[in-house]
Amino acid sequence: MNKKVKNIFPYFVLLIVVLGTLYFYNMTFYEVHELTTGELYKEIKDKNVTEITITPKSNDSIYYVEGKLKDYKETESFSAKVIPEDVDTITTYVKDNNIKEYEVNKDPGTSAILLIISNILPLVLLGVLTYFLFMKMAAGNNKSMDFGRSRARLSNDGGKVKFTDVAGLKEEKEEVSELIDFLKNPKKFQRLGARIPKGVLLVGPPGTGKTLLAKAVAGEANVPFYYISGSDFVELFVGVGASRVRDMFKQAKQNAPCLIFIDEIDAVGRQRGTGLGGGHDEREQTLNQLLTEMDGFGANEGIIIIAATNRPDVLDPALLRPGRFDRQVTVNLPDAKEREAILGVHGRNKVFAKDVNLENISKRTPGFSGADLENLLNEAALLAVRRNKDAISMDEIDEATDRVLLGPAKTSRKITEKEKRLVAIHESGHAVLGIKVEGAREVHKITIIPRGMAGGYTMMLPKEDSQGPMAKEELMAHIIGLLGGRASEDLFLGKITTGASDDFKKATNLARDMVTKYGMSDLGPIQLEEENEGVFLGRDYNKARNFSDQVALEIDTEVRKIINSCYEEAKKVLKANKDLVFLLADTLMETETLTKEQIDSLVSTGKLISEDEVKPVDVTMTKLREVAKARKIKGYKDMTREELEKAIEETEEK
């Protein structure tokens, strides 16, 4: 029996019982008296008939006569069968006795259509209505009790995303390219006895493109792409998560080869048996089932799992062993060249003005993830629409960068000249140290327009976009730059304010890391603190402290020594460049914002150039790439601006 029919069958039985009960009820409490033709004549003559209905039945040449008598109750009636010859007589009697409730139905004849319409169709309609009613009830009941079904969904756009839609991540693409080859041609690997990784764990900060990379793998391999979040497994009832894992792999087996993507796997894959009072029983059962399905007693051939997390430190070791997640791929924040490529991908449907240079934007956005860059261009597009412009210019991109970093400008906030002067001196102190201290970060922008919680800010970015190790001198120069605001207030205004609190926080944390983690103090090359956050407890409850109180005092002394020496160095540099501090501050009082080109002009010539005098880029990277593509220059997509210009010049010479 079909499963659907099996579920509906009890409801049909119930319907038959209800209809039978109603029929029996009517037969019991509704009484019909059978009369002969003679008795009917007599009752009509005696004027006892109050209503009468005559219905012909042509198939057997019989007329049915129904009606009521005077002494009948509401639940009583009579019926009689007469031949066609008696109908005229009965009709005459009825008219002579003035019976008002009188009706003669027409003969339906022998038409099969009329027979179906009058007798069978109402029953069919009733049956169909009942079927759909109970089907809806059954579907609702199944849905409400369907806890153990998998929440994994089949992506509709998984096959549309390709590697060309994922900018940067060159090494990461190479790591997962084997998965594509296996999904397309598994026999090539099986022939040599090679075992493809069953699981790949993508690790990296939020917004770096882990989900997009997983979609691109499925798109390149052209296989079904199931996606689910780690939190979708966890439920109120114990055992439901394990049931969902089983159902997910059951669906995947039916569509193998396929790819399953589990986002935020740390929600279900955390270490077992940790935390106060033991672990979460439901989560542990779910994790145990996931471990068994990935590499247990059963075989799941043709199923590859890609999981993503930004907290690999909290995952259970059994989940990371070979045979489960065999390979870990770290998806880092993009460098300058990758950021330029990402901006190119997200800028495909944007209309840019001639002064927009994606290469310059990429250099000014270190630390931005792919999601941040997409948000940056979207904010710029919204600003251009708000200003009724036909294209996105650098003005909108600059404003969008500030909005992403600090929030919208508080133009309605009233600032006194005294506060304005204070902020200008403060930010000029940061800028002068960035300009004059060797190894300090490069100054790209100064503004005294308040944004977010900041009264103003100085944008200082690394001169080289490097994610490698930093020298002690670079860290010291960074701390000096952070303390420049307070030092400038102290020197040139003779007072200190609360405006440098966030600078102190960053400087103190960096100085403490130099002492306790990097071994850059008189305590020697020893690590005294490490990031050892608890799986379930907060950072402060489980912070490693493997030293005595005496050593703690020495740590505080060394941190204070670094901060004090950097502060004195900051004051020394600012005293030597007092005129530049006041030049920048006075200019800020007039313009409120200074760009890198204007700052360079003030430092070199002492004069301010207007934004109109800044030469826009004549040829954008997009146009250079178009030329390179037309001239068939290999690898032009990964080249910098200088490399592209050089390659184009070489082709011109040839």
Summary of the structure (lengths in Angstrom):
residues: 654
radius of gyration: 42.2
end to end distance: 79.0
largest distance: 136.2
contacts: 1896
relative contact order: 0.06
helix: 53%
strand: 13%
